[in-house]
């Protein structure tokens, strides 16, 4: 008997009712028409392969990937405030921002502030970006501190079209 035929035949669910003869550790079954089982086995193999490919495709396509957020950096150098600082009351400062898109184009950039750590942000300016700024954006915001001692936290936020956000904060201690 052909060993491949025996292997396929013995593992076929159709053979469960047929007698199997074991001689010296070898299983031998009555030889049914091999061509009768081959299409069934091939069709089952094709169905199994199609199912496995579809399952792998579904799992891969549904896999959540980590979404990239836009990048944002504060400009440094003369004329820019880019880190926490002690400043005078009523002082005018410039916060410079460079933003870069990641997976999706940038949509808007905004500036907000919070006074004396009260937990309430106030929007100062929000700008929808022009098409030329949607991959890379440079903005400068001119701010003036209050005429009152305390802390001012200035928050720059950039958001892409998918809603992913990046923020940078600067805390100013006003004296």
N, C-alpha and C positions, 0 to 999 in steps of 0.2 A: 504494500500500500504506500501511496505517496505521503510522506510525513507532513507536508503542508496541508494536504487534504484532511488528514486525521486531525490535525490541530484545529483547523477551521470547523470541521464537522463536529468535533467533540465540544466546542464552545458555542455551538449554535443552539438557540433555545428550542429548535424543532427536534433535536435529538433526545430530548428528555424521555420520550416514550419508547425509544428504540433500545434493544438490548446491546450491552457492551461486553465484549469478551476480553479478559485480561490474561495474557500469556507472557510469562517471564517479565513482568513489569511493563509490558506494552499493551495499550488499550487498542482493541480492534473492534470496529463496528461494522455492521452489514453495510455494504457499499451502496448507498442510494444514488440516484442520478445526481452527479456533482453539478451539472449545469442548472439543475433546479434550485440549488442553494446559492450559487454564485451571484445571480442578480439580486437576491434578497440581501446578501451580505454587502454587496457593493452599494446598494441603495441605502442601507443602514449606515454604512461608513460615510457616504456622501452627506446624509442628513446630520450625522454627528459632527462632521467637519464644518458644515454650514452653521450649525448651532454654536459650535465653539468659536468660530470666527465672529459671528454676530454678538455673542456674549462678550468677547474680548473688545470688540469695537464699542459696544455700549458702555462697558466699564471704563475704558480709556476716555471716551468722550464725556462721560459724566464726572470724571475725576476733577475735583476742584483744584485749581492751581492758585498758588499764592499770587495775589494781584500786586503789581508794583504801584507804588505811589509816586507822584511827581517829586522831583528834588527841588529844594529851595535853599539858597545860601544868602547870607547877608553880606553886603559889600563892606569892605574894610578900607581904611586909609583916611586921608585928610578929608574932612567935611562930612564923614559918615559916623553914626553911632551904630555899633554892631554887637555890643555886649553890655551887660549890666553896668550902670554908672551912677555917680552922684552928680546932679545938675542943679542949676539955679532955677528959681521960680521965673516963669515967663520966658524961658530960653527956647529959641527956635533951633531945631535939630533936623537932620536928614537921615532917614532910614532907607538904605538902598537894598534892593532885592534882585536876585537873579534866580529865575525858575526854569526848570527843564522838564518837558513832558517825559513820561515813561512809555506806557503801552497805548495811551489814548491822548488826544490833543488837550492842551490846557483850555479851560473855559473862562475862569475868572480869577482875579486876585483881589484880596480885600485886606483892610487894615481896621483893627478894632482895639479898644482899650478897656482896661479894668482899673478902677481907682481903689487904693488902700485895701486890696485883697478882699473886696466885698462880694466876690463871686458873680457879679453881674457885668457882662461885657456890653459895651456900646459900640456899634458900628460907626466908624469914622468915614470910611470910603470903601466902595466896592466897584470894581471895573470889569465889565465883560471884555475879554481880549479880542483884538482884531485877528483876522486869519493869519497875518504875518507874524503874530506873537504867540501862536498856539503851540509851537514846538519849543521855542526859546523866548523868554521874556525878561526884559530889564526894566524895572520901575524904581523911581525914587519918590518917597513920600516925605513931605515937609510937615513936621509936627511942632507944636508949641506947648510946652509944659504949663500946668496950671499956676496960678498965682497963689498957691497954697502949698504948705509943706505936706509931705506924705509920699506914698509910692504910686507909681503909674506903671502898669504892665501894658506894653504895646505888643500886639499879636498880628503877625503877617500870615495870611492863609492863602495858599494857592490850591485850586481845585480843578480836576480834569473833567471831561464830559461824562465819565462813568461815576463821578461822585467821590473819587479818591482824593484825599486831602493831605497836605503837608503844612506844618506850621513851624514858625520860629517866634520866640518871645524875647523881649528885652525888658528888663525891669529897671526903671529909673527911680532913684530916690531923690525927691525934690526937697531942697532946703531953702 
